[in-house]
Amino acid sequence: MSVLDLNLDQVPELEIVEEGEYELQIEPKSVMKKESSNGKDYIQARLKIVGEDTALPVYHRMMLPNKEQSKDVNMMWKRDIKRFMEAFDLDITNIEFTDGDKQYLKGVEGQKAWAFLKVTEEGDYEPRNEVRRFSTSN
């Protein structure tokens, strides 16, 4: 008998979904402020595809403006954040991060939005879904 008494035969693998429009939901403790390997800050959100139990989560990255970037790049990044906030009906003036090593966005768990997803394949990485754009029709 195994130390772990688990039947793993019925555990499905997670997969990407076809390109299209899907409802996304912010997972608990999944929107966090991070620092990239080159020292630039960004916000990353882990989003569940509603109704797709075996779908891989969607990781959505939003770069934070900084003084090293051009005005145009910073405006592009601000638009990305604005679209995310509007899609999930979040008030940018009322946003707080937790203290500590991992800085999570407070009070956003469970918020839903619709988005058009695409399939991306880069280098040696497995295919994954990314947000092409957030939908305003739903």
C-alpha positions as CSV (number, residue, x, y, z in Angstrom):
1,M,0.0,0.0,0.0
2,S,1.2,3.5,-0.9
3,V,2.0,6.1,1.7
4,L,-0.5,8.3,-0.3
5,D,-3.8,6.7,-0.8
6,L,-4.8,8.6,-3.9
7,N,-6.4,7.4,-7.1
8,L,-4.7,9.6,-9.7
9,D,-6.2,7.9,-12.8
10,Q,-9.2,10.2,-12.8
11,V,-7.3,13.5,-12.5
12,P,-7.7,15.4,-15.8
13,E,-4.8,17.4,-17.3
14,L,-5.4,21.1,-17.7
15,E,-5.4,22.4,-21.3
16,I,-5.7,25.6,-23.2
17,V,-9.0,26.6,-24.8
18,E,-9.7,27.5,-28.4
19,E,-9.5,31.2,-29.3
20,G,-12.7,33.0,-28.6
21,E,-14.7,35.0,-26.1
22,Y,-14.8,33.7,-22.5
23,E,-15.8,34.9,-19.1
24,L,-12.9,35.2,-16.7
25,Q,-12.8,35.4,-12.9
26,I,-10.1,36.7,-10.6
27,E,-8.9,33.8,-8.4
28,P,-8.2,34.3,-4.7
29,K,-4.8,35.9,-3.9
30,S,-3.9,36.0,-7.5
31,V,-3.4,39.7,-8.4
32,M,0.0,40.6,-7.2
33,K,2.6,43.2,-7.7
34,K,5.9,41.6,-8.9
35,E,9.3,42.6,-10.1
36,S,10.7,41.3,-13.4
37,S,14.2,39.9,-13.8
38,N,15.2,43.3,-15.3
39,G,13.9,45.2,-12.2
40,K,10.7,46.6,-13.7
41,D,7.5,46.4,-11.6
42,Y,4.3,44.8,-13.0
43,I,1.0,43.5,-11.8
44,Q,0.1,39.9,-12.7
45,A,-3.4,38.4,-12.4
46,R,-4.2,34.7,-12.5
47,L,-7.7,34.4,-14.1
48,K,-9.9,31.3,-14.2
49,I,-12.0,30.6,-17.3
50,V,-15.5,30.3,-16.0
51,G,-17.3,27.1,-16.9
52,E,-14.1,25.4,-18.3
53,D,-13.0,23.1,-15.4
54,T,-10.0,21.7,-17.2
55,A,-8.7,24.9,-18.7
56,L,-5.3,26.3,-17.7
57,P,-5.5,29.6,-15.9
58,V,-4.8,32.7,-17.9
59,Y,-1.9,34.8,-16.6
60,H,-2.4,38.5,-17.5
61,R,0.6,40.9,-17.0
62,M,0.3,44.6,-16.8
63,M,3.6,46.6,-16.7
64,L,3.7,49.6,-14.3
65,P,4.8,52.9,-15.7
66,N,8.3,54.1,-14.8
67,K,10.6,57.0,-15.5
68,E,12.9,54.9,-17.6
69,Q,10.2,54.4,-20.3
70,S,9.1,56.9,-22.9
71,K,5.8,58.8,-22.4
72,D,4.2,56.7,-25.2
73,V,5.1,53.4,-23.6
74,N,4.0,54.6,-20.2
75,M,0.6,55.7,-21.7
76,M,0.2,52.3,-23.4
77,W,0.9,50.5,-20.0
78,K,-1.6,52.9,-18.3
79,R,-4.3,52.0,-20.9
80,D,-3.7,48.3,-20.3
81,I,-4.3,48.8,-16.5
82,K,-7.3,51.0,-17.2
83,R,-8.9,48.4,-19.5
84,F,-8.3,45.7,-16.9
85,M,-9.8,47.8,-14.1
86,E,-12.8,48.8,-16.2
87,A,-13.5,45.2,-17.4
88,F,-13.5,43.9,-13.9
89,D,-15.4,46.9,-12.5
90,L,-12.6,47.9,-10.1
91,D,-12.1,51.4,-8.7
92,I,-8.5,52.5,-9.3
93,T,-8.9,55.1,-6.6
94,N,-9.7,52.4,-4.0
95,I,-7.0,49.9,-4.7
96,E,-4.7,48.6,-2.0
97,F,-2.0,46.0,-1.9
98,T,-1.3,43.8,1.2
99,D,2.0,44.3,3.1
100,G,4.7,41.8,3.1
101,D,6.9,39.9,0.7
102,K,4.0,39.1,-1.7
103,Q,1.9,42.1,-2.4
104,Y,-1.6,41.0,-3.3
105,L,-4.4,43.3,-4.5
106,K,-7.1,43.5,-1.8
107,G,-10.7,42.8,-2.4
108,V,-10.7,41.7,-6.0
109,E,-11.3,38.0,-5.7
110,G,-14.3,36.7,-7.6
111,Q,-14.7,39.7,-9.9
112,K,-15.7,38.7,-13.4
113,A,-15.2,40.1,-16.9
114,W,-15.4,38.9,-20.5
115,A,-12.4,38.8,-22.8
116,F,-11.3,37.5,-26.2
117,L,-8.6,35.0,-25.7
118,K,-5.9,34.0,-28.1
119,V,-3.4,31.0,-28.1
120,T,0.2,32.0,-27.8
121,E,3.3,29.8,-28.4
122,E,6.7,31.2,-27.7
123,G,10.0,29.5,-27.9
124,D,10.3,26.4,-25.7
125,Y,7.2,27.2,-23.7
126,E,4.0,25.2,-23.9
127,P,1.0,26.9,-25.7
128,R,-1.1,29.1,-23.4
129,N,-4.1,31.4,-23.5
130,E,-3.6,35.2,-23.3
131,V,-6.1,38.1,-23.3
132,R,-6.3,39.6,-26.8
133,R,-8.7,42.3,-25.5
134,F,-11.4,42.7,-22.9
135,S,-14.9,42.7,-24.2
136,T,-17.3,45.6,-23.6
137,S,-20.3,43.9,-25.0
138,N,-21.3,41.8,-21.9
